[in-house]
Amino acid sequence: MAKGKRLKGAYDGIDREKDYALADAVKIVKDAASTTKFDETVEVAINLGVDPRHADQMVRGTVSLPNGTGKSVKVAVFAKDDKAQEALDAGADLVGAEDLAEKIQGGEIDFERCIATPDMMAVVGRLGKVLGPKGLMPNPKLGTVTPDVAGAVQAAKAGQIEFRVEKLGIVHAGVGKTSFSEEALAENITTFVTAIAKAKPSGAKGTYMKKVSLTSTMGPGLKLDVAALTAE
């Protein structure tokens, strides 16, 4: 009940039909979170004019947020010998080959990003049914199948996020924490929206970016002014 009252209070004075300027929306989200006892995640959701069931309308990629996500990301790496050591030196949390595959097959999936060297894909390929549904399957197009495992691990740790449009044409991501400054959040949000705009697929027709919403874990949802945001 307390949560419901707090959320109702957060919505007081907010026009749910209004398209807010980014700076105003960020301030409202941060102010609403000032009464919570934990550092909430700030999330952006974008409704796109695509049908991801068609290959030429899929929106997927990665983007490095300039101010990070505020979240500690656990990274697993499939590599051997020197590459395994490179991954460990770069800060990977789990590194292995067949042994790591066995753990994953057994249900041990305690990580948020999975990276592999090209020569390990024969092993990783057997995990498609396990990692695929969780969005963790290494993919060369996303830079997670690469000989540069150190660079990939560092990017993941520094705030690189993956995005993929869902069945209903929505793509979303955590873009920071409410403890971030307004400027840092605005910069991260603009970077994420720009990445989605650049990822516009060839098969997209009509209005591509229909709606952009901003919210926090326990805060109100706000619609952003899409035209002004894309202009930025």
Buried (B, 14 or more C-beta within 10 A) or exposed (E): EEEEEBEEEBBEEBEEEEBBBBEEBBBBBBEBBEEBEEBBBBBBBBBBBBBBEEEEBBBBBBBEBEBBBBEEBBBBBBBBEEBBBBBBEBBBBBBBBEEBBEBBEEEEBEBBBBBBBEEBBEBBEBBEEBBEEEBBBBBEEBBBBBEBBBBBBBBBBBBBBBBBBEEEBBBBBBBBBBBBEEEBBBBBBBBBBBBBEEBBBEEBEEEBBBBBBBBBBBBBBBBBBBEEBBEE
